[in-house]
Amino acid sequence: MTWKAEVDGGRCMASGMCAGIAPDLFALDEDHARPRREEVPEEERVLDAADSCPALAITIRDGTTTVGPRP
């Protein structure tokens, strides 16, 4: 199964936390991070990447349900 990952470019401050946690799933460009692909595996490190974002710019969805970042 897979989730969908989105990075809000308006909120992202390019801290690189997500790319550090999951470099095969998130990339850091000059201005902001981005998912390497829209669909990501249902793995704890995906949620860890969303949770670690200081700007809360990463959203992980399972269909229409938001699963990350966690409260």
C-alpha positions, 0 to 999 in steps of 0.5 A: 500500500502507499500514501501520498506525500505533498510539500507546501512550497509556501510553508517549506523553509528548506531545513532538510530534515525530511531529506535527512530522514528519508533521502530516497523519498524527499529531495532538497532543492534550492528553495524548498523540499519536494517528494521524489514521487507523489506516492510513498510507502506506508512506513514510519520514516515517512511519518517521521519526516512529516513530523520533523518538519519545523514548518509543518509543510509536509502532508501525508495522506491515505486517500482523503485521510491525513495521517501525517504530520501526527498531532 
